[in-house]
Amino acid sequence: MSTDTPGIDPLLALRAPRDPACDVFLTGPVFLDIIFTGLDSAPVRGTESWARGMGSSPGGVANMATALARLGLRTSLAAAFGDDHYGEYCWDALEQGEGIDLSMSHTVPGWHSPVTVSMAYEGERTMVSHGHEAPAPTGAPGPPAPGPAFPRCPPRARAAVASLAPGRGEPWVAAAARNGALIFADVGWDETGRWDLDALPGLAHCEAFLPNAEEAMRYTRTDCPRAAAHALAERVPLAVVTLGAEGAYAVDGRTGAAASVPAIDVAALDPTGAGDVFVAGFVTGTLADWPLADRLAFAGLTAALSVQEFGGSLSAPGWAEVAAWWQLIRSCADQDPAALERYAFLDDLLPTTARAWPLRRAVPTIGFRQ
């Protein structure tokens, strides 16, 4: 479990004896991510490029799980892990290092961990991945895990996070929703080119849908991301569209209320996992019943903090990073009072003292021994 700012539980005031033990449930593939940073340009064919920085960490769905756990949410992950040193490292990093519940996960004998190599340069990234679909757990009939039918019985949880894909059914999403979980979903690029919302069966169970601007406009046949958000709010209770450097825009389909928050200007080292961190921040604010604008602001802040470190799960901020940023930003004499007011809600959440900025989580590689 992260020990940066122990004791901060964003849901403390809302917890009751009969609440589920799990705040957020996730499932999906876990990768070992190897990240190269400090590249001046994209690698050139036929040449050797040297990076000034490197890191390794659990990736894939582990990015989201780590981001949620570091924000104080009790997180449960169902995933297949490789029967190799990479898989062992990822399991230990998530269970022992982050306090994530892996009781629904399993190690697959003879199966190697999927791997992604990410190269960060000029504020962007290029990735190369390799892996094979994991077989079903021993003794568990049915389709491969962690495919569409895995897991069959998600635990009772306050929320679940899903990644939707055209034409791919996710039975566990419907089961989680029936058990009372609020479903938060993002979506990837539609390789079919159809961009048909009806091809996303999990959307019907969603509390919130969080595409980026390009995805939202293509799915709604609009030419404005804000118009796309309003169109999506006719299909889901909460539509949140990320706007990159412009921030984010959200519409509450139940009330018609909208909120817009600009992005925080930071020097980006590596954008890997920033979208996952944004979703984790928004889930946290929603479960804590914050106003819509505060949820957007917090999600954007956590994403901004994450891109200043390399790696997906390694860079996910905890409350210590949030507190240190808030302490630093208020000490700057040239801050816009209106911009500071946007984050004033943090005063009620954070400790009165924080460690000095900048903070560092990332480590260069795996395998070091204490």
Disulfide bonds with the S-S distance in Angstrom:
none
